[in-house]
Structures are given as structure tokens and as C-alpha cells.
Amino acid sequence: MSALMGATILGGLVLQWPLGKLADIYDRRLTILGVALAVAVCSLLIALATGGPPGLILVLAAVWGGLAFTVYPLSLAVANDFLAPEELVGAAAGLLMVHGVGMIIGPVAAAYLIDSLGPAGLFWGVCAVASFLALFAFYRHEVGQPLAAEEKTEFVPIPIATTAYASALDPRSEEVQLEFDFESLAEDAVDAEETGSAS
């Protein structure tokens, strides 16, 4: 089990950078489409290989981790491409809320699938979700306008275990932080406190 988890995390560590560079060059929606399809295929292969040679499953797990752990940072990059700097904080909060809901629903659904279909049920479920994501990415590619390369924000790899701090890794969030007027906020707080004391 530890070897399986290690292979998955190692794959996520190794593949984020090259896939991110690919997303910087080509349309990111197409990159997500390709990654989602690859996750679906890899999940299908793992599900079919359950009970097979451990070496094969470890290799598939490494590839799967490298692809699956790249979906979230690629999605952040796409979102950031269409946001103004002042919208970053609100968008990051919304993305984290959706991510949190998924983190609640996912384990419950996975437990049900594993109970119903056995250990391979987890990967059958991931295959279905990744296929849906691929369809959505294809739809967005067809209806949306692509960004020119110079309009894209640079892809920033996200540490696998720390998605809660993802917005802090966007280079543009530093600009928003530097523009924030802390002195005016402090003065407003003092004025509000004095007004409250006077009443």
C-alpha cells in the first residue's frame, strides 16, 4: 500500500511541471481535455488490472497520479487567465468551496463504489468523473474564445497536499496584497470603535 501511494505522489510531483509548460504553450482547455481523457483511460486500465502484476499497477499508479494531481492547478490557471487581479481572492474562495464540497462527497461516493464493485470501484468512479470533465472541457473549448499566449498567466505548480494555499501561489495575488491599504482599514476600525463608544 505504501509503495502504491508513493508511486502516485511521485507521479504527481514529476508530471506537474511538464504538463504546466504544455498548458502555457497550447490552449489550456485542450490541455485539460487531454489530461482528463488520459486520467479516464489510466483509471480504466487500473480497474481492469486489479489483482494483476503489482509492478504494472505501480507504473499505472505513477502515471495516474501525475495526471490526476495536475487537474486542479490546470483548472486554477484557466480560471486565473480570465480574472482581473481584484477578482482573485473571491474566485479562489469559490474554487476552494467547490473543492471542499468535492472532498466531502468524493470519499462517501468512493466508499459506496468500493463496497459495491470491490477495490476497482474507486477507479471506475474516477474514470466516470474524468470522462465528464473531458466532455465539459471540450464544450468550453468549442464555445469559448482562446487566449493569446501573451495574455495567459504563468502556470504555477501546486503542492499536492496544500491546495488551501493555492491562491497565494499565483504571482498576481502578490500585487493585490501590495495594493491593499492597511492604514485606511486601521483608521476605519478606530473610527468605528470611537463611534460605538460615544453611543
N, C-alpha and C positions, 0 to 999 in steps of 0.2 A: 504493500500500500504506500509506504514512504517513497519507494522508487517511482511509483506512478505519479504521485503528487510532485516529486522533484522534477520529473521529466516534463510535466505540464507547465510548471512555473518557469523552468529553464527555457522552454519554447517561447513562453510569453515574454521573457526577458530578451531573447535573441532576435525575435522577428519584429518587435515594435519599430525599431529604427529603420530597417529597410522598407517595411510597408508604409511607414510615415513619409519617407523620402519619395516613394512611389506616389503617395497622395499629394505631395507638394508639386509633382510634375503633371499628373493627369487629373481629370475631373474626380473629385473626392467621392461623389455619389457613385461613380463607376467603380472606384476602389472599394467602397463599402459593399457594393453589389458583388464584386468578385470575392471579397473576403467572406461575406455571408454564404455565398454558394459553396466556397471551399470548406467552411465550418460545417455546413449541412452534409456535404459528401464525406468529410472526415468523421463526423458523428455517425453516419450510416455505416461506414467501414468498421468503426469501433464496435458498434452494436452487433454487426454480423460476426466480428472476430472474437466476441466474448467467449471465454473458455478455450481460446486458441493459444498459439505460442506467446509466452509472456514478452519476448523480445519485440514481436510485431506490435503488440498492444502498447509497449513503451514508446516505440517510434511514432505510432499514430497519436499517442497522447501528447508527445512533444510538439508535433505539428498542430494538433488541435489547440493546445494551449497558446502557441504562437499566433494562431489566427483568432481565437475567441477573445483573448485578452487585448486584442488590438481594436475590437469593435467600439468600445467605449471612448478611447482617445480619438479615434477617427470621427466618431459622432460629435464630440466636442469641437474638433477642428472645423467640421462642416457648420455647426451652429455659430461658431465664432466668426466665420467668414461673412456672415450676414448680419452681424450685430455691430452697433456703434459702441465705442468704449463705455459710455454711460449705461448701456444695457447689460453689460457683462455680469454684474452681480445678481440682478434679477433672473437672468437666464440661467446662471449657474445654480441658483436656488431651485428653479423649476426642474432642471435636469437632475439635481440631487434628489428632489422629491420623487420623480418618476423612477430613478434608480432605486430609491429606498422601497417604493411600492413593489418593484420587481424582486428586491431582495427578500421581501416578506412572502410574496406569492410563490416565487420560484421553488424554495425548499419544500413547501407544502405540496405543490404540484409534482415535484420530483419524487417525493416520498410515495405519493399515490401511484405514480408510474412504475416505480421500482417494486412496489408491493403487488401491482397488477401484472407487470411484464418481466419481473426479475431485474438483475443488475443492468441489463441492456436498456431497460426502460428510460433511464436517465438520458442516454444518448439518442433514443428515439424522440424524446421530448425536445432536446436541443436541436435535433435535425428539423423538427417541425417549426420551431421558433426562428431558426436561422433561415429557413425557406421563406417564411413570411417576411422577414427583414429584407431578404433579397428582392422579393416582389415589390415591397414598398420603395426600396432604393431605385429599382427600375422605373417605377411610376414617377418618382421625384425627378429622375433624370429626363424622362420624357416631357414632363410638364414645366420644369424649371429652366431658367437660363444659366448656362455655365459661367463661372467667374474666370476672368483673365488671370494668368499666373501671377502677375504683379499685384493683384487685388487680394490674393489669398494671405491668410496669416500663416506663420510658420508652424508646422506640426511639432507638438511638444509631447514626447513620450510620458505616459502616466505610470508612476509606480503601481505595481499590481495590487498591493494591499491598501493603498491610501487614496481612494477616489474622492474622499471628502474634501481634500485639499486641491482638487483639480483646477479650480478657478485661479488659485494662486500661482499655478504654473504657466498660465497664459501671460506672455510678455506684456500684453496691453493692460492687464489688471494693475501693473505697477504704475502706469501712467495715471490711472483713475485714482489710485491711492495717493499719489503725489499731488493731485489737484484738489483733494478733499480738504476743506477749510476747517481744521480742528479748532482754531481760535474762535471763529464765529459760533461754532457749536457750543464751546465752553461759555461764551458770553451769553448765549441764549438760555443755557441751563441756569446761570446765575440770575438772569433777569426773571426767569420763571419762578425760581426759588424765592426771590425778593417779593415778587407779586403775591405768591402764595402766603408768605409770612405777613405781609401787610393786610391781607384779607382775613 
